[in-house]
Amino acid sequence: MKGSSHTFRWIILVLTLLLPPYLFWWVLVPLAIVLIPDPFWWEEVKKIVWDPFWWVILLIIILWVPFLRVWWWAFLPLMLMEQLKVLYLWWLNWDFDYAKHKWVLLEVIPLEAMLMPLKAMEDVFAAIWPLMDVGNFRERWCDGELGNGPFWCSWEIASIEGNIHYYVRVLQQHRTSLESALYGHYPDIEIHEATDYVKLVPPTVPNEEWDMYGEDWDFFKEDAYPMRTYEKFFEPQGERIAAEEKRLDPIISLLEAMSKLGPGEHYWVQFTTVPVGDYDEPDWKKEGIKIVNKLAKRPEKKESTLMKDLASVARELAMGPEKEGEGESASYSWASEEDEETGERQISLTPGEREIITEIENKMKKPVFRTNIRGVYVAKREHWRAANRVITRTYMGHFITANMNEFRFQGSTRPRVHYFWRNRRVFLRARKMFRMTALRFPPLFPNRHDLCPILSTEEMATLWHFPLRVSGMVAPTMVKIESKKAGPPANLPVEE
C-alpha cells in the first residue's frame, strides 16, 4: 500500500509540473498531500491542523478558485454540517447526559488470605458485563446516551505513601450490582464508600511542588491474540491452593513495588472497563476468525464479482488450467475458489499453532471489555524517585508470550518528548494525563477506542484480583481484614 501511494504521489507531482499553473493545481496538490507516505511529523500536523480545520482549508480553496467562488453558499452548509453534528453530540453526551450521573468510589478491603480461586474474580467481571447498554436512535440523539459502552467501571489499586488500597469506581445506580457480585464470591470482604484519592494531591499537577509521570498500555498485536492468563501461573482449585507451598501470583510483585513508596509519593493503577458486544466491536472477532483460518490453512472465502469471474475465465482460456503438484505427479485441474478441508491439514499444525488457535477461540467465546490501562506516579519534587515511575512495566512483563500477545506502553501519550519544544509538550502531556486519570477517561478522549485493548473476563481477572496471601513488604502496608467475622451462634441463650 505504501509503495502504491508513493507511485501515485510522483505521478501527481509530475502532472502538476507539466500542467499550466492555473489548471487543476488546486485538485492535484491536495491529492498529492493525501497520498504522501506519512513522515514522522505528519501525525502531529494532521491532529493539530487538518483534523479540526479541514473544512476551513477546503473553504479557502473554494474561495480561491474563480468558478467555485460563486457557489460558496452551497458548499458552506455541507462543511458546517459535520462540525455542528460534533458540537451537538458533545453537548448532549458530556454536558447534558454525563453530568447527570453520579459516580461513587468504593474501597474493597480483602482478607489477609484469600482462598477463593481466580475463577471467582472472573465470574465477578462476567456479572458486571451485562451492565452494557446500546442506545437506540432516540436515546442517542435526544437523551444523550453514548452509543458505544455508555456505562463503565474503573478497577483500581492505589499506593498512598506506601499504603495499598483496592478501589472500584462505579455509577451510583450500579453499586448494588457490584456489591452483590463481590459479596457472592467473597462474603468476608468489606466494602465502603471512600473519598477519591486523587484529591490528596493538587488538581494542577504538575506544578512547582509536585510532578508526575504515567504510561498508557495497549496490546502489541491484534486484540484477538490473548495475553498470558492466570491458568498459566497456577491451578485454580479453591482451598487446595492454600496447601501448596509454591504458588505464583503475579500481582504480588506489583503490590511489593507499590508498598515501598515513601512520604509524598503516590502510585495509581487503573483498569477502566467498558463492556462491549458484537454490535459495538465486531472487527476484533472478524480479525480473530481470519487469524484462525490462516493458521488452520483454511481457504479464504473471497466475494465473487463479475469482473473477477471474467478475469478468471480469460486467464484460463489464455493460459490453460492450473497445474497442481510438481514433476511427473503433477496434474491439471480447473482453478477453484474453495478446497474442501481434510484431516491432513489439521494434523500438519504444529503444537504452537494449535495453542494459538485454541487460545484465540477461547477468548472469542467470553465477554470482553474495551479497557484503558494506566499507571501513574505522582510525587513531591523533593521526594521524587525516578525508579518508581515505571512500576507497571515489571508487572506487565509477567504476561508476555512470544507467540501470543504482550503489553507495550504508548510513547504517544506519556509525558516524555524527544524533539521540538520538549519542556512545554511534556508539561501539557502530563497535565492532560493527570486530568484523564482523575476523570477515568481514555488517553485519546473523546476517542474511546484507540489505545484501549479488548480484554476478556479471564484476562481482567488476571490483571486485577485480590492477592492469595499478603506477606513480605506488603503485609504491614496493605489495608486488609486480619480475621473473618461471624455472627453469634444460633443456640446462644437470650434473656427474655
Secondary structure by P-SEA (a helix, b strand, c coil): caaaaaaaaaaaaaaaaacccccaaaaaaaaaaaacccccaaaaaaaccccccaaaaaaaaaaaccccccaaaaaaaaaaaaaaaaaaaaaaccccccccbbbbbbbbbbcccccccaaaaaaaaaaacccbbbbcccccccccccccccccccccccccccbbbbbbbbcccaaaaaaaaaaaccccbbbbbbcccccccccccccccccccbbbbbbccccccccccccccccccccccccccbbbbcaaaaaaaaaaccccbbbbbbbbbbbbcccccaaaaaaaaaaaaaaacccbbbbbcaaaaaaaaaaaaacccccccccccbbbbcccccccccaaaaaaccaaaaaaaaaaaaaaabbbbbbbbbbbbbbcccccccccccaaaaaacccccccbbbbbbbccccccccccaaaaaaaaaaaaaaaaaaaccccccccccccbbbbcaaaaaaacccccccccccccccccccbbbbcccccccccc
